[in-house]
Amino acid sequence: MTIYDHILTENDFVKQDTLKYPFEERGLQFGDGIYEVIRVYNGNYYLIDEHIDRLYRSAAAVKIDVPYKKEDMYERLNDLLQKNGIDGDAKVYLQITRGSAPRDHAFPDQTQANLYAYVKDLPRPDTFLRDGVSAITHEDVRWDWCYIKSLNLLPNVLAKQTAKEHGCYEAILHKNGEVTECSSSNVYFVRQGKVYTHPAKKNILHGCVRMRVEAFCKRENIDFIEEAFQVEDLAYADELFLSSSTSEIMPILRVDGQTIGDGRPGALTRKLQKCYEADAHINEEDSIFTSQTAAE
């Protein structure tokens, strides 16, 4: 997939092959930074307000001064799409670190934050969205402040790799048997027409798509219950699904090799997927439902 040439930095736009930072960079040496991944459909940002708000919340939580004011950040990110001529489906990765300085655990004095944002093509995962995915369960060994979207992702990386080694799409994380979220997404348990998910506390990421799932449920008169559930409850789910900016709303059909429900994406998950497509202004010809009908 193409990574486009124009990169936004803390100062201005540069070409990809000229982007360089000193080796004593705090994001590299300490994971001392934050990030966002923002979805783009047909050349337009989706949930840009939610992502920008979360970026600044994360920055405040770890005491990083963002190089741009909010209104300037919006303008710069729009310029990023325009400079790269983006008119299709893509994602923007945006990272801010505390900056470059001699290595010391304490914050450096008067160091400017480093920022870069780039655009990469990202087609919708149509097959997975239509047919569903498998997951494993995995112990959640992350720190307690997962609401901060920080660069400290080694536990997530290890859980995702374990899922991959088992031929699965995701790892459903749990602490002392209580399901929290997945390695890179939020997770939802459906029982008797009600959607359950872990409360938006400090120990999970407050997903931007998660917020839209809650809004969709309220609009469709579906009970959205922020209540933690247990690993053993998964076997009794009528439906399971996950959500993230890159996975959208994704049905989970198997967990640890055990089939969920009847082994097919459920009606409630399908309804929420349709809500997502409408909310993201996805064209009918790009809909997973249109392509599913065509395939049949």
N, C-alpha and C positions, 0 to 999 in steps of 0.2 A: 504494500500500500504506500502511496506517495506521501512523503513529508514535504510540504511546500517550502519554498526557498526563503521567504521573508519571515524573519523572527522578530517578535517584539521583545525588547530588553528594558532594563530600568532607565535607560536614557533615550533610546530611539529604536528604529527598525534597523536591522542589519541582515546581511545575507547569511545563510546557514553555515557556509564554510568559514566565515570569519568570527563566529561566536566562540569566545575563549574566556575562561576564568582562571585565576591562579590556583595552583594545587592546594594551597591552604584556603580552602573554601568551606564554610561551616556546614553547608548542606552535604558536601562530600564527606567531611570528617566526623560530623556529629549527627547527621540527619536533622540539622537545626533549621527546619523550614516547614513550609506548608504548601499545599497544591490544590488544584481543582481540575476536573475533567468536564468540559461543557459540550453538550451534544449540539450538532448542527444538522438541520434537515432542509434540503433544497436551498442552501445558502443562507439560512436564517437560524439564529440561536434559539434553542429551546430551554426554558427555565433560567434565562440569564439572570433575572433578578435574584432568584433563590441562590444561585451559585455565587454571585458577587457578594450578597449579604453574608453567606457562610464563609467566604474567603476572608472578609474583614473581621468576622467573629473569631476565626481561627487565629488570625494575625494578632488580634488584641489579647487572646488567651495566652499566646507564647511571647508577647511583648516585642513583636516585630513591627516596625513602621513601614507600611506599604508605600512604595515610591510614588504612587499616583493617588490623588483623591478619587472618590467613587465616580464622580461625573466624568473625570478624565479617563478612568479605567474603561468605562463603557465606550467612550469615543475611540480609545486605542484598540480595544478588542474588535470594534466594528471596522476600523481601519485594517486590522490584521486580515479579516476576511476579504475586504476589497482589494488590498494590495496583492493577495494571492489568487484573486479571481475565483473565489469559491462560489459555486452555484449548485452544488450537489450535497450529498450526505458526508459528514466529516465529524471530527472531534477536535477540540482545542485543549491542549494540555498547558496549564499555567502553573508555574512554580516560583515561590519566593523564599529565599533563604536570608539568614541574618547578615550575610555578606562574606567578604574575604578579609582575613586577618591572621596574624600569627596564632598558632593553635594554643588555646587555653579554654578550659571549661567555662570560666566566667565570660560574660558578654564583653566584646571589645568596645572601646570607647570611640564614638564618632565614626562608625563604619556604616556605609550606605548598604542597604539591602540589595541583593542581586535578584533580578526578576527575568524570567524568559517565558515566552508563550509561543507555541507553534501549532500549525494546523496539519492534520493527517486525515487522509481519506478514511471513511468508516462506513461501509455498506451496512444495512440492517441485517441482523442475524436471522433471516427469514425462516430457515429450516428449523432452527431451535425454537423460534417463537411459535411456529405451527405445530411441531411434533413433540416439544418438550425435551427436558434434559434429565440427567441423573446427578445425584449428589451423594457425598459421604458425610458422616458426622465426624467432628474433630474437636478436640479440647481447645478451648479459648484461653490462650496464654498471653494475651495482649495486656498492655497497661490499662489503667482504669479510666483514662480520659480519651476514649475513642471518639468523642464528639468533636475533637480537634482533628481536622484533616491534615495530619502531619506526615512528614516523610519517613517516619519510623514504622516501616511496613514489613520488617523481616518475619514476624509471626504470620502475617497474612500471606506472604510469599511462600512460606513453608507449607501452610495449609493448602493453598492453591496447587502447589506442586504435588502434594500427596493426593489431592483429588485427581489431578491429571494422570498420575501413575496408576490410579484405579480406573482410568477410562471415564472419569466423571467431569462434569462442567464446573461444579462448585463444591465447597466444603461448608457445611452447616456447623457453626461454632456453638459450643456450650460450656458453661462454667458450673461445676457441681450438678450437672444434669439439666440445667436451665438453658434453653436456647436463647442466644443473644442475637446474632445475625450471621451472615456468611463472610467469607474471606474478602469479598469485594462487592457485596450487595446486602440489602435487607431481605428478610424472609418472613413469610406469612403462612399461617395455618388456617384452613377453612373447615368449619364444622357446622352443619345444620344451617347453612346460609349466612354464617357470621364469619368475619375476618378477624383473626387474632394476630397480634405482632408485639414484639417487646416494646415496652414504654420508651419514649425518647428521653432517656437519661444520659448521664455522662459516659456510660460504658458501651454505648453504640453510636455509630455515625447517624446523624439526623439527615437521612438521604433526601435529596431534592425530589426525586421521583416518589419516594415514600410520602412526602407531603401531598403530592398529587393523587396518590392512591387513596389517601384519607379523604381528600376532597371529592374524588369520584364516588367513593362509597357513600358519603353523605348525600350527594346529589341523586344517587340511584337508590337511596333508602336501604342501604346495606349496613348492617351493624359493623362498625370498626372499633374493635376493642383492644386497647393498649394494655395487654395482660400477658405476662411471660408464660410460656408453656414448656413442658419438659420433653426431653429426647424421646421418652417412651410414648408420648402423645402422638408422635409423628405417624406411628402405625395406624392410628385411628382417624387420621385426617381424611376428609372427603376430597380435598384438594390442597396442594401446596404450590406456592409460587414465590419468586424472588423479584426484586426490582433494583435497577441501577440505571445510570445515564447511558451506559453502553449496552446493557442487556434488556432495557425497557421493562416490560412485565412478562416474565418468563415462567411457563409452567414447569414444575418439578414432578416427574412421574415415578421416579425410583429413588430410594434412600437406602444406602448400605445394601443394595441388591433387592430390597423389598418394594413391591409395587404399591403405589399410593392410589387409593380409590379403585377405579376400574382400569387404571393404566392409561387413561387418555386425558388430555387437557379438559378441565371442568368448565361448566357453563358460566360460573361466576368469574373464573379467570378470563374466559373469552370475552365476557362483558367488559371487564376492566381493560383488556387489550384494545377493544373498540373505542372505549373512552380515551385511552392514551392516543390512539391514532388521530382521533378528532381533535384533541387538545393540541397535538403537535402539528396540526394542519398537514398531515401526510396525505399525498395525492391518492386517489382511488386506485390508480394503476400500480402504485407502490404498496398497497395494502396487503398484508399477509392473507386476508380473507379473499381478496380478489384472486391472488395467485394460487390459493388453495383450491378455489372453485375451478380455475383454469386447469390445474393439474388433475383434478378429478374428471 
